[in-house]
Amino acid sequence: MLINPTTEEINDLFKMHHINDEITEIQRLSGTTAGRVFQLSMSLNKDYILKLDEPEQIHIAQQFLNMYKNSALLPEVLLTDPDKTYFI
């Protein structure tokens, strides 16, 4: 699991998952107890959220976001790593 990801590591991760956007800035956010949450920004005013956590916590958060996926207030889950340690 990434601890303090660099833009290069995030862009490599995006390429690995066939996301063709380039991240130019990473900002750590608060709001999780054990895991880490980062805002990933592009130059085109488009942001992503990367959540890193224990597999059980990722599973719970993913279930919640999938349950309310039609809500305009919540982000769309683009991908979840097979080992369930992060999602974007």
PyMOL commands that set and color helices and strands:
alter all, ss='L'
color gray80, all
select helices_A, chain A and resi 7-16+55-67
alter helices_A, ss='H'
color red, helices_A
select strands_A, chain A and resi 25-29+36-41+47-52+86-87
alter strands_A, ss='S'
color yellow, strands_A
deselect
rebuild
show_as cartoon
